[in-house]
Amino acid sequence: MPKLALLNQQGQSVGEITLSDAVFAVEPNQQVIYDVIKAQRAAMRQGTASTKTKAEVAGTGKKPFRQKGTGHARQGSTRNPHYVGGGIAFGPTPRSYDYKVNKKIRRLALKIVLSDKVRTNEFIVLDNLALETYKTKGMVEILNNLKVSGKIMLLLSETNDLIDIASRNLPNVSATITEHASVYDIMNNKFVVTTEQAVKKIEEVLLG
């Protein structure tokens, strides 16, 4: 079972935490990661692109010119797609890009990315993460103590308003709870800083 140093907010080791092999020591699988990330990215698409068809554009119902005798091909409406200002043929309409990925696959992908963070020493576990005020200065101090840089995810066991507000002004720091953590978010951050309580919650959910 993988073991990590348990740190306090000053960056000092205060013990050791043993992680579950079934969650934090899973072998990589690129296809699983690809399938889940692709689904999550697809779900982020707004799907609001919209065009008007011949029936929806404004215009008269009058024929542009008489049927015969002009030497031109007959035309029934100026709202046809080949006219300027006419409708669009086969244009996009609002749609959802969501598609389903099996629950087992989603859970496996989450285990894989968490395991990868542990293997690369980018998964940091604290005994507790708490602030006395909502000032950003306090959060910056903690991150400096932990010697982490780049994009950082604060993975919490429950919502903490002080931490949310203190990290809001830091462009490379995001705070989320374990229930909302996604494969894409974890991969998109360099470090994951979490707590002992959050780790237990993750193991409980992913082993359930």
KANORRA-V40913 format. One record per run of one state. SS is the DSSP state (H for helix, E for strand, - for the rest). FROM is the first residue (numbers start at 0). LEN is the number of residues. If there is no record, write none. Layout:
# KANORRA-V40913
ss=SS from=FROM len=LEN
ss=SS from=FROM len=LEN
This chain:
# KANORRA-V40913
ss=- from=0 len=2
ss=E from=2 len=5
ss=- from=7 len=5
ss=E from=12 len=6
ss=- from=18 len=2
ss=H from=20 len=4
ss=- from=24 len=5
ss=H from=29 len=15
ss=- from=44 len=58
ss=H from=102 len=17
ss=- from=119 len=3
ss=E from=122 len=4
ss=- from=126 len=9
ss=H from=135 len=11
ss=- from=146 len=5
ss=E from=151 len=5
ss=- from=156 len=4
ss=H from=160 len=8
ss=- from=168 len=4
ss=E from=172 len=5
ss=H from=177 len=3
ss=- from=180 len=2
ss=H from=182 len=5
ss=- from=187 len=3
ss=E from=190 len=5
ss=H from=195 len=11
ss=- from=206 len=2
